[in-house]
Amino acid sequence: MLVDDLIAVHEEAREIAPFSERYPGLTPKAGYAAARALHQHRVARGWKPLGRKIGFTNRTLWPRYGVYEPMWGMVYDRTFIDAPQGRSTVSLAGLVNPRIEPEICFGLKASPRAEDVLNAIDWLAHSIEIVQCHHPGWKVTIADCTADNGLHGRLVVGPRRQVMGNLEQTLPEVEAVLFKGETLVDRGVGANVLGSPLIALRYLVELLERDGAPPLAPGEVVTTGVITDAHPVAREERWRTQICGVSLPGLVITFA
């Protein structure tokens, strides 16, 4: 069964042939159903959900991966790393084919409505999501992604700031610059993320409603998708980011 495969690849940290090949005809909806079963398995073993991630919001990457719509997954206490000083050591143990993704993250004070997500935001931060892929060569379909908890691995959240200025204007223009050591690797702007991280949040609200999933709740953390490209990472590497256009500090991550 797909759920058995999901539990096994997460607990054993190994590759497997794409779920969409092992289970021909797998749909995104069936993938989400399998992910809910994985979620229930985790909660029964003491995992605590802290929020959501939305992925494949960066439309510039869609042709490369062959995935042309966003998807979502859960963030847990065992995948969440708070970095209030802007630095963290992140273990890659248990992750398969990990990649680094600079993002913008929101903390919610209310359940957002699609027509007014801004007033539901308590704080924002720069975040780095470490995504993973249990399939060789990162060859996936949207159904593979929905099944595999949105490819979520870890979420590092930097210093939090209260909502400042006109986010509708500034967030599309925010720039994330990504370095490996001192080498510039990539840069991107918030407009890559469905036009803005705020639009990505709105899309997630609507996506959860369409899927019949639990709506976002006060206290949840939501990370909104990669601003640059996603890049492979390995143990003993040091990566850092700079954020321009909004008053958020970058992050420094050492992988262990």
Disulfide bonds with the S-S distance in Angstrom:
none
